Amino acid sequence: MDERRPTRTRREKQPKSPGPRKPRRGLRALLYVAFTLVFGYVSTVLWIFEGPFTNLKKYIIESVDQTRHAYLLRPMSLFLVSEATIKKYALPDNLSGPTIPIQDIQRRDFSHINDPTVQMITLREPTFNAFILLVKDPKRIRVVATKYLHVRGETVMQMVQDSGAIAGINAGGFVDTNWQGTGAYPQGITITDGKLVSMTGSPNQPQPVIAFTKEGQMIAGTYSLNQLRSLDVWQCVGFGPVLVENGKPTVSAENYAVNPRTAIGQTKDGTVILLVTDGRYATGPNDVGASFADVARIMLQFHADIAANLDGGSSATFVYKGRMWNRPVDILGARAVATSIVVMPEGGGKRG
């Protein structure tokens, strides 16, 4: 008898329908990147604010404090830094500085100067680029406020074009309403061609100012509007502190907080020094910024007898011959500001 085992027919495997694939790999990669970024940030915060590096902590707090945004320090540090620690390392009222009593100011008259020379110089320092303009005739210096006062600011380039100037830098601070930074409200005392444009406070309230008299002499310190009027001040913005006084630095090298800077100075012969530096890595990894001591050193290098700090940071702007020479740190480009200090064309600086 022929016994045969029953043969089994193999079932052909039916191919699975592809169906929608879940983007698991992409999601994993995204989560990995997010975790790495969060871990890196938290680790950096702990390293800076809870580590043994006191000087690094001091440097970070000073740098942020000088931008007048110290309120960001606590959230930046994940609330590890207390208000007491911020106050410990923060600079005292960094707009105020040494002030010569009004009666001790030695009056100088530069009204006879008619030298049209304007010279631009670029310096490359280890941690920043510096753009400098030397203006021989101080009567060509003029304060310009935004033409949209109390509405919005303008860029330095716009103010230079509107005023017919040949150069300009950003000048005084402005009240940052709702943290929007629109540049609509100038801070302190603003005077253009002898006329009061804007003022915060009362006429008898001393405030940090940088000013020029009708005769072209630069005045810097903490003075009231009435005191400025007694000096026949012709141009004025509110900011500070004083960096050089009587040909000597007023700031210590220990103050090494760095930022983009804007400053103005004057030599004994009347030459005005306009200075802007880059910073916050605007042009590369070595472009950190300048300290007050750095700015004072450069001012003295060009023989400044007096020099003062203007609003820097995101506002720092240097315009000359229709071009902006520095690179703003704001991702949107040049920032709208409330006031600028401009250089008028030859003959345009004479006061009637």
C-alpha positions in Angstrom: 0.0 0.0 0.0 1.4 3.3 -1.1 1.3 5.6 1.9 2.0 9.2 1.1 2.2 12.0 3.5 -0.2 14.7 2.7 1.6 17.6 1.2 1.2 21.0 2.7 0.8 23.9 0.5 2.9 26.9 1.5 1.0 30.0 2.0 2.5 32.9 0.2 3.0 35.8 2.6 0.9 38.7 1.7 2.9 41.9 1.6 1.9 44.3 4.4 0.4 47.5 3.2 2.9 50.2 3.8 0.5 52.5 5.7 1.6 55.8 7.1 4.9 55.7 8.9 5.3 57.5 12.1 8.1 60.0 12.1 9.8 58.4 15.1 13.4 59.0 14.0 12.7 62.7 13.3 10.9 63.1 16.7 13.8 61.4 18.5 16.3 63.6 16.8 14.2 66.7 17.7 13.9 65.6 21.4 17.6 64.8 21.5 18.5 68.3 20.2 16.0 69.9 22.6 17.4 67.9 25.5 21.0 68.8 24.6 20.2 72.5 24.4 18.3 72.6 27.7 21.0 70.5 29.4 23.7 72.8 28.0 22.0 75.9 29.1 21.2 74.7 32.6 24.8 73.4 32.9 26.2 76.7 31.8 24.0 78.7 34.2 25.0 76.4 37.1 28.7 76.8 36.1 28.5 80.6 35.9 26.3 81.4 38.9 26.9 78.5 41.2 30.4 77.6 40.4 33.6 78.8 42.1 34.3 81.5 39.4 33.5 84.7 41.2 35.1 86.9 38.6 33.1 85.3 35.8 29.9 85.9 37.8 30.9 89.5 38.4 31.7 90.0 34.7 28.3 88.6 33.6 26.3 90.7 36.1 28.2 93.9 35.3 27.9 93.4 31.6 24.1 92.9 31.8 23.7 95.7 34.3 25.4 98.2 32.0 22.8 97.5 29.4 20.2 98.8 31.9 18.4 95.4 31.6 19.4 94.0 35.0 15.9 92.8 35.4 16.7 90.0 33.0 19.4 88.5 35.3 17.1 86.5 37.5 15.2 84.7 34.7 18.5 84.3 32.8 20.0 82.5 35.8 16.9 80.3 36.3 16.3 82.4 39.4 19.4 81.0 41.1 20.8 84.5 41.6 19.1 86.5 44.4 18.4 90.2 44.3 21.0 90.6 47.0 23.7 89.0 44.8 22.8 91.2 41.8 23.0 94.3 44.0 26.3 93.1 45.4 28.0 92.8 42.0 26.0 95.4 40.0 27.6 98.8 39.4 26.4 101.8 41.3 24.3 104.3 39.3 26.5 103.9 36.3 25.4 107.0 34.5 26.6 109.3 37.2 30.3 110.0 37.7 32.8 112.6 38.8 31.4 116.1 38.5 33.3 119.4 38.6 31.4 121.9 40.7 29.7 124.5 38.4 31.8 127.3 39.8 35.0 125.4 39.2 34.5 124.8 35.5 37.2 126.5 33.5 35.5 128.2 30.7 37.0 127.9 27.2 36.1 129.6 24.0 36.5 127.7 20.7 34.3 130.0 18.6 37.4 131.2 16.7 38.1 127.7 15.2 37.3 127.4 11.5 39.4 124.3 10.7 37.2 122.0 8.4 39.3 118.9 9.0 37.4 115.7 9.8 39.4 112.5 10.1 38.2 108.9 10.5 40.4 106.3 12.1 39.7 102.6 12.6 41.4 100.6 15.3 41.6 96.9 15.7 41.8 95.9 19.4 42.0 92.4 20.8 38.3 92.3 21.8 36.7 94.9 19.6 36.9 97.2 16.6 36.8 100.9 17.3 35.6 103.6 14.8 36.8 107.1 15.6 36.0 110.5 14.1 38.2 113.6 14.9 36.3 116.8 14.3 38.5 119.9 14.6 35.7 122.5 14.8 33.5 121.7 17.8 30.9 124.1 16.6 29.9 121.6 14.0 28.6 119.2 16.7 24.9 119.2 17.0 22.3 117.2 19.0 19.4 115.9 16.9 16.2 114.3 18.3 13.8 112.0 16.5 11.4 114.0 14.4 8.7 111.6 15.7 9.2 112.7 19.4 7.0 110.8 21.8 5.8 108.5 19.0 8.9 106.5 17.9 12.6 106.9 17.3 14.7 107.1 14.2 18.0 105.4 13.2 21.2 107.4 13.3 21.3 107.2 9.5 17.9 108.7 9.2 18.8 111.6 11.6 22.0 112.2 9.7 20.1 112.4 6.4 17.2 114.5 7.9 19.7 117.1 9.3 22.0 117.2 6.3 24.9 116.1 8.5 28.0 114.3 7.2 28.4 112.0 10.2 26.6 110.9 13.3 26.6 108.6 16.3 23.9 107.6 18.7 23.7 109.7 21.7 21.6 109.7 24.9 19.5 107.1 26.5 15.7 106.8 26.2 12.9 105.6 28.3 12.1 102.0 27.3 8.3 102.0 27.5 6.8 98.5 27.8 10.3 97.1 27.0 9.7 97.9 23.4 12.7 100.1 22.9 11.1 102.4 20.4 13.3 105.4 21.1 10.3 107.8 21.4 11.2 109.4 24.8 14.7 110.8 25.4 16.1 110.3 28.8 17.3 113.2 30.9 17.9 116.7 29.4 17.9 117.2 25.6 18.9 120.5 24.1 19.3 121.4 20.5 20.7 124.8 19.4 20.0 126.3 22.8 16.3 125.1 22.8 15.0 122.6 25.3 13.6 119.6 23.4 12.8 117.2 26.2 13.4 116.8 29.9 12.7 114.2 32.6 12.6 115.6 36.1 12.6 119.2 37.2 14.8 122.2 36.2 16.6 122.1 39.5 17.2 118.3 39.5 20.9 117.4 38.7 21.1 114.7 36.0 24.0 113.0 34.1 24.6 115.0 31.0 27.0 115.5 28.1 26.8 119.0 26.7 28.5 121.6 24.5 28.4 125.4 25.2 27.7 127.9 22.5 31.5 128.5 22.3 32.1 124.7 21.6 33.3 123.6 25.0 32.3 120.1 26.1 30.8 119.8 29.6 30.1 116.4 31.3 28.8 115.5 34.7 25.7 115.7 36.8 24.1 119.1 36.4 20.5 120.6 36.4 18.9 122.4 33.6 19.3 125.7 35.3 23.0 125.1 35.8 23.4 124.3 32.1 21.6 127.5 31.2 24.0 129.4 33.3 26.8 127.9 31.3 25.1 128.9 28.0 24.8 125.3 26.9 23.8 124.9 23.3 23.7 121.1 22.8 22.9 118.5 25.4 21.9 114.8 25.9 21.4 112.8 29.0 23.9 110.0 29.7 27.2 109.1 31.3 29.4 108.5 33.2 32.4 110.7 32.8 35.4 108.6 31.7 38.2 111.2 31.4 38.4 114.4 33.4 41.3 116.9 33.2 43.2 114.5 31.0 43.1 111.6 33.5 40.9 108.5 33.5 38.1 108.4 36.1 37.4 104.6 35.7 39.3 101.7 37.1 40.7 98.8 35.1 38.8 96.6 37.6 35.6 97.6 35.8 36.1 95.1 33.0 32.4 94.6 31.9 32.4 94.8 28.1 29.8 95.8 25.6 29.5 97.7 22.4 30.3 101.3 23.3 29.6 104.9 22.2 31.5 107.8 23.6 32.5 111.4 23.0 35.5 113.5 24.1 37.3 116.7 23.5 41.0 117.7 23.5 42.4 120.9 25.0 42.5 122.5 21.5 38.8 121.9 21.0 39.0 118.8 18.7 35.9 116.5 19.3 36.5 112.8 19.4 33.5 110.5 18.4 34.0 106.8 19.2 31.9 103.7 18.6 33.1 100.1 19.3 31.7 96.8 18.2 30.9 94.0 20.6 28.7 91.0 21.6 30.4 88.9 18.9 28.9 91.0 16.1 31.8 90.4 13.8 33.3 87.2 15.1 34.3 85.2 18.2 37.0 87.8 19.2 34.5 90.7 19.0 33.4 90.7 22.7 33.3 94.5 23.3 35.0 97.3 25.2 35.1 98.2 28.9 34.9 101.7 30.2 38.6 101.5 30.9 39.2 100.5 27.2 37.3 103.5 26.0 39.1 105.9 28.4 42.4 104.5 27.2 41.6 105.2 23.6 40.3 108.7 24.4 43.6 109.4 26.2 45.5 108.0 23.2 43.9 110.8 21.2 44.7 113.4 23.9 41.2 113.8 25.3 41.0 116.3 28.2 37.4 115.2 28.9 35.4 112.2 27.7 32.1 110.6 28.6 30.1 107.5 27.9 27.0 107.6 25.7 24.4 105.0 25.2 25.9 101.8 23.8 24.9 98.2 23.5 22.3 97.6 20.8 22.1 101.4 20.2 25.8 101.8 19.2 25.9 103.2 15.7 28.6 105.0 13.7 27.7 106.7 10.4 30.0 108.6 8.1 29.8 109.6 4.5 26.5 107.8 4.0 27.7 104.5 5.4 27.2 102.7 8.7 30.7 101.4 9.7 30.0 99.3 12.7 27.9 96.2 12.8 24.8 96.5 15.1 24.2 93.6 17.4 20.4 93.8 17.0 19.3 91.1 14.5 17.0 93.6 12.9 19.9 96.0 12.1 20.3 99.6 13.2 18.2 100.4 16.2 15.8 103.3 16.4 17.0 105.8 19.0 15.8 109.0 20.5 18.8 111.2 19.9 22.0 111.4 17.9 25.1 113.6 17.9 25.8 114.6 14.3 28.6 116.5 12.5 27.2 119.3 10.4 28.8 120.3 7.0 31.6 122.9 7.0 30.1 126.2 8.1 26.9 124.5 9.2 28.0 124.5 12.8 28.2 128.2 13.3 25.8 129.5 15.8 23.9 132.8 15.4 
